[in-house]
Amino acid sequence: MRPIPISLSDDAVILTLNSPGFDASYPRVVNKDLIPEPILQAMEWAWNTPRFPERAVRVARLSDVWVAKEGLVFDRDGNLYRETITQHSEAEIDQAHAAVLAAMEPNGERHGPDQDGPVLLCKKRGIGNYGHWLMEMLPKAHLAQSHLPDLGLRFLVASVPERLNDSMASSLSMLGIDLARTIVADDTPRCFADLLVVDGLTEHGGYMSPLVLGGADALVRCVASAGAERLFVTRRSMGSRRVVDEDILAAHAETCGYRVVEPGLLGLPEQIALFKGASRIVGVMGAAMTNIVFAPPGARVVNLTPAGMPDTFFWFIATLRGLDYTEIRCAQSGPVRGVMPWDTDLILSPHDRDRIFVD
């Protein structure tokens, strides 16, 4: 049985913030003709929006609710709050609903509801991705910590692999959040007597509030610049979405004064330090390029992007941060090496290679 979608009630809202409107311009896209038409259309509506109007960001306080999977929230009757559906598939929603209903059965729940005070939901679809954490989940913690300091909040986060877990823990600590006040949860349904939900801060692919920059700015203030002005960001250890003959490309970057880095192998403070002072950044589109949010306004960013990858995430970051942003769409080569069809090797033409490092 499909769960009934319900909306957060006005009575549940305890905080409303104004998210400022902002102007946006169509990105500079090289080799646009390589983008398949359905993929292009999926991005064009956002790219062609000249101004995103101001909107409300709300924090709602809910009683006796269940959290399952990647941040889906159900009320005591098993109805699903539609505001917590974030790119979840119908199958994932059905699985979460069934698990919650089973946990509601007599003796179905292993533990009683959490009653130790208010908990902020910092868990949504994409829990295993550094970029989603940094731009979509961590900002909720920063916002609530800043505006609701007297509530004594705890923070519900996802159970993730060790390297990402370290970045999550580091970022929370840098925001002054005691890790003892975090609750790490897997997909198993959990009941909370008092849960806070932030709504309206981001819609992955469709909107990103300027308010998300507050968390990134707070992190930047904690770290001194590493003094690297030019960065070439590689994904060598990832196994997918790598440039064909990338070693040659990296060597060429070094001759042009670029420092070759793989942020995923570094601690969060080191990543922030590298990007904080960078004025020229070239890299393959992926989670590590989320670090452009730490770069100063005006920095030039070149994102090497699979032709068939539908993505506006980095364009939103660049727009909000005031970066000089270019995507070079690359032909895809060879088998799919990851989860998505764009997780192939990339072919960068000699012409494009020669010009991306030119001032």
Salt bridges, closest charged atoms under 4 A:
ASP23 OD1 - ARG51 NH1 2.77
ASP64 OD2 - ARG76 NH2 3.51
GLU70 OE1 - ARG125 NH1 3.31
GLU83 OE2 - ARG58 NH2 3.77
GLU90 OE1 - ARG2 NH1 3.66
GLU92 OE2 - ARG125 NH2 2.97
ASP94 OD1 - ARG2 NE 2.54
ASP114 OD1 - ARG154 NH2 2.53
GLU136 OE2 - LYS124 NZ 3.47
GLU136 OE2 - HIS132 ND1 2.69
GLU136 OE2 - HIS204 ND1 3.19
ASP194 OD2 - ARG61 NH2 2.71
ASP199 OD2 - ARG58 NH2 2.89
GLU203 OE2 - ARG55 NH2 2.88
ASP217 OD1 - ARG321 NH2 2.82
ASP247 OD1 - ARG236 NH2 3.47
ASP324 OD1 - ARG28 NH1 2.84
GLU327 OE1 - ARG329 NH2 2.91
ASP343 OD1 - ARG241 NH2 2.81
ASP345 OD2 - ARG337 NH2 3.22
ASP352 OD1 - ARG355 NH2 2.89
ASP354 OD1 - ARG353 NH2 2.92
ASP359 OD2 - ARG230 NH2 2.73
ASP359 OD1 - ARG280 NE 3.67
